[in-house]
């Protein structure tokens, strides 16, 4: 009898907790190949940068790097040049993201219509997306060339003046760079919004049209509620990408003239690789990561509240 009970107890299937534990272990085993590169290429450098920001690391020095605590962050609080670059970075990010979204929304609505040669228009709309930022910067430097650029030549032909040096003027450099940023990022936003539009049921538009709703009312009551999650997501990503911009502005102006286009990433780059202040530049990077994290948290909280309300 004891042998029978023992055999039954051995053959008893595992409980739910055991099954769940085994499933969790299996899931981690499947995720591990994708998690290892993230830890090595993203989390590792981030932690090293945070550690470096609390040191006096410099290039070309012979004595060992020393731990200085929060001294770099204290110096940052009084660094007016850094906060000026931060202000310029915010102006750049908002100045690119908002017009870019409005133009992309109009273009996506147009490309969503049944037009002739729509496939060709969609192909041409994503051409800037296929071009590297360095190539885009070089191309637009030629457009803005004060002597033989197509922009100044067009203005001269129209009798609107002799042209100007757009990228070297204190008042025109940042607006000129913002125009390039809008043009370069327009395809990404357009494709995302177009995908959201195509997921909207056409039956809803037809029903609204039958009820007598005009184009604007259909957009406000049918299109926009379906498009809002995509719009919020792509706007948040664009803000982060634009705030972290480096290559495009570096090729166009290198932060000039007089620091008028020196974004925070450019400022940190100069501190690290031109002046050799690696610890100080790492502290700048930590501040920018903190600001972006706060921005993401605010956006995610807004998304969650919006989802609860809907």
C-alpha positions in Angstrom: 0.0 0.0 0.0 2.9 2.3 0.8 4.5 1.4 -2.4 1.3 2.3 -4.3 1.1 5.7 -2.7 4.7 6.4 -3.4 4.3 5.6 -7.0 1.2 7.7 -7.3 3.0 10.6 -5.7 5.9 10.2 -8.1 3.6 10.1 -11.1 1.6 13.2 -9.8 1.8 15.9 -12.5 3.6 19.2 -11.5 1.5 21.9 -10.0 0.7 25.2 -11.8 3.6 27.0 -10.1 6.1 24.5 -11.4 4.7 24.8 -14.9 4.8 28.6 -14.8 8.4 28.5 -13.5 9.4 26.2 -16.3 7.7 28.4 -18.9 9.4 31.5 -17.5 12.8 29.8 -17.7 12.0 28.8 -21.3 11.0 32.3 -22.2 14.2 33.8 -20.8 16.2 31.2 -22.7 14.5 32.3 -26.0 14.9 36.1 -25.2 18.6 35.7 -24.2 20.1 35.8 -27.7 18.4 39.2 -28.4 19.1 40.5 -24.9 22.8 39.9 -24.9 23.6 42.4 -27.7 21.4 45.0 -26.0 23.3 44.5 -22.8 26.7 44.7 -24.5 26.0 47.5 -27.0 23.5 49.7 -25.1 23.3 49.1 -21.4 27.1 48.5 -21.0 28.2 51.8 -22.6 25.4 53.6 -20.8 26.6 52.4 -17.4 30.3 53.1 -18.4 29.3 56.7 -19.4 27.5 57.2 -16.1 30.6 56.0 -14.2 32.9 58.2 -16.4 30.8 61.3 -15.5 31.9 61.0 -11.9 35.6 61.1 -12.8 38.1 63.7 -14.2 38.9 61.6 -17.3 40.8 63.5 -19.9 42.7 62.6 -23.1 46.5 62.7 -23.1 47.0 62.7 -19.4 49.6 60.5 -17.8 48.3 60.3 -14.2 45.5 57.9 -13.3 41.9 59.0 -13.6 40.4 60.1 -10.3 37.0 59.9 -8.8 35.6 63.5 -8.3 32.0 62.8 -7.4 29.4 65.2 -8.7 31.9 68.0 -9.5 31.2 67.7 -13.3 27.5 68.1 -12.7 28.1 71.1 -10.4 30.2 72.7 -13.2 27.4 72.0 -15.7 24.9 73.9 -13.6 27.0 77.0 -14.1 28.0 76.4 -17.7 26.0 79.0 -19.6 27.3 77.7 -23.0 25.8 74.2 -22.3 22.4 75.6 -21.3 22.4 77.8 -24.3 23.1 74.7 -26.5 20.3 73.0 -24.6 17.9 75.9 -25.5 19.0 75.7 -29.1 18.4 71.9 -29.0 14.9 72.4 -27.8 14.2 75.0 -30.4 15.6 72.7 -33.1 13.6 69.7 -31.9 10.3 71.5 -31.7 10.9 73.6 -34.8 11.6 70.4 -36.8 9.0 68.1 -35.3 5.9 70.2 -35.4 6.1 71.4 -39.1 7.3 68.0 -40.1 4.2 66.3 -38.5 1.8 68.8 -40.1 3.4 68.4 -43.6 3.5 64.7 -43.2 -0.1 64.5 -42.2 -1.2 66.4 -45.3 1.0 64.3 -47.5 -0.2 61.1 -46.0 -3.8 62.1 -46.5 -3.1 62.9 -50.1 -1.2 59.7 -50.7 -4.1 57.8 -49.1 -6.5 58.9 -51.8 -7.1 57.0 -55.1 -5.0 59.1 -57.4 -3.4 58.3 -60.7 0.3 57.3 -60.4 -0.1 57.0 -56.6 2.6 54.4 -56.5 5.1 56.8 -58.1 4.2 59.6 -55.7 4.7 57.2 -52.7 8.1 56.2 -54.1 9.2 59.7 -54.6 8.0 60.7 -51.1 10.4 58.3 -49.4 13.5 59.2 -51.4 15.0 61.4 -48.6 14.6 58.4 -46.3 17.0 56.4 -48.4 19.8 59.0 -48.3 22.4 59.1 -45.5 22.4 62.2 -43.3 25.9 63.1 -44.5 24.8 63.0 -48.1 21.7 65.1 -47.3 24.0 67.6 -45.5 26.4 67.9 -48.4 23.5 68.3 -50.9 21.8 71.1 -48.9 25.2 72.9 -48.5 25.2 73.1 -52.3 21.7 74.3 -52.3 22.5 77.1 -49.8 25.8 78.0 -51.4 26.0 81.8 -51.4 27.7 82.0 -54.9 26.3 79.2 -57.0 23.5 77.7 -54.9 20.2 76.9 -56.5 18.3 78.9 -53.9 20.3 82.1 -54.4 20.2 81.7 -58.2 16.4 81.4 -58.1 16.1 84.5 -55.9 18.3 86.4 -58.3 16.3 85.2 -61.3 13.1 86.4 -59.6 14.6 89.7 -58.8 14.3 89.2 -55.0 17.8 90.3 -54.2 21.4 89.1 -54.7 21.0 86.2 -52.3 22.8 85.7 -49.0 25.0 83.2 -47.1 22.2 81.2 -45.4 24.4 78.9 -43.3 26.7 81.7 -42.0 24.2 84.3 -41.1 23.5 84.7 -37.4 19.8 85.1 -38.1 19.4 82.6 -40.9 21.6 79.6 -39.9 19.2 77.9 -37.5 16.0 78.4 -39.7 18.0 77.1 -42.7 19.1 74.0 -40.8 15.5 73.4 -39.5 14.3 73.4 -43.1 16.8 70.6 -43.9 15.7 68.7 -40.8 12.1 68.9 -41.8 12.9 67.7 -45.4 15.1 64.8 -44.2 12.6 63.4 -41.6 9.4 63.9 -43.6 9.3 60.4 -45.2 9.5 58.6 -41.8 6.6 60.5 -40.4 4.6 60.2 -43.7 5.0 56.4 -43.9 3.9 56.0 -40.2 0.9 58.2 -40.7 0.0 56.6 -44.0 0.1 53.1 -42.4 -2.3 54.4 -39.7 -4.6 55.8 -42.3 -4.8 52.5 -44.2 -5.8 50.7 -41.0 -8.8 52.9 -40.7 -12.0 51.1 -41.9 -13.4 52.7 -45.0 -16.9 51.7 -43.9 -16.7 54.3 -41.1 -15.9 57.1 -43.7 -18.7 55.9 -46.0 -21.2 55.8 -43.1 -20.2 59.4 -42.0 -20.5 60.6 -45.6 -24.0 59.1 -45.8 -24.9 60.9 -42.6 -23.9 64.2 -44.4 -20.5 64.8 -42.6 -18.1 66.9 -44.6 -14.4 66.3 -45.1 -13.3 68.2 -42.0 -15.9 66.5 -39.8 -15.0 63.1 -41.1 -11.4 63.8 -40.3 -12.2 65.0 -36.8 -14.6 62.2 -35.8 -13.3 59.2 -37.8 -9.8 59.7 -39.1 -8.1 61.5 -36.2 -9.3 59.2 -33.3 -8.0 56.2 -35.3 -4.7 58.0 -36.1 -4.0 59.5 -32.7 -2.0 56.6 -31.2 0.3 56.5 -34.3 0.6 60.3 -34.3 1.6 60.4 -30.6 4.1 57.6 -31.0 5.8 59.1 -34.1 5.8 62.6 -32.6 7.5 61.3 -29.4 10.1 59.4 -31.5 10.7 62.4 -33.7 11.3 64.7 -30.7 13.9 62.3 -29.3 15.6 61.7 -32.6 15.7 65.4 -33.4 17.0 66.4 -29.9 19.8 63.8 -30.3 20.7 65.0 -33.9 24.4 65.2 -34.7 25.5 64.3 -38.2 23.1 66.5 -40.2 23.9 69.7 -38.3 27.6 68.9 -38.0 27.9 68.6 -41.8 25.9 71.7 -42.5 27.3 74.2 -40.0 29.5 72.3 -37.4 27.6 74.3 -34.8 28.3 77.7 -36.2 28.0 80.6 -36.7 28.9 81.7 -33.2 27.3 78.6 -31.7 23.8 79.5 -33.1 23.3 75.9 -34.3 25.4 74.1 -31.6 23.1 71.4 -30.4 23.8 69.6 -27.1 25.2 66.5 -28.9 27.6 68.8 -30.8 28.6 70.5 -27.6 29.3 67.2 -25.9 31.3 66.0 -28.9 33.5 69.1 -28.9 34.2 68.7 -25.2 35.1 65.1 -25.6 37.1 65.0 -28.9 38.3 68.5 -29.4 39.1 69.5 -25.8 39.6 66.0 -24.4 37.3 66.4 -21.4 35.8 62.9 -21.4 34.4 63.1 -17.9 32.7 66.4 -18.4 31.2 65.3 -21.8 29.9 62.1 -20.1 28.2 64.3 -17.5 26.5 66.2 -20.4 25.4 62.9 -21.9 23.9 61.8 -18.5 21.9 65.1 -18.3 20.6 64.6 -21.9 19.6 60.9 -21.1 17.8 62.1 -18.0 15.9 64.8 -19.9 14.9 62.3 -22.6 13.8 59.7 -20.0 11.6 62.3 -18.3 10.1 63.3 -21.7 9.4 59.6 -22.5 7.8 59.1 -19.0 5.5 62.1 -19.6 4.5 60.9 -23.0 3.9 57.3 -21.8 1.8 58.6 -18.9 -0.3 60.6 -21.3 -0.7 57.6 -23.6 -1.9 55.5 -20.7 -4.3 58.1 -19.5 -5.6 58.5 -23.0 -6.1 54.8 -23.3 -8.0 54.6 -20.0 -10.3 57.4 -21.1 -11.0 55.8 -24.4 
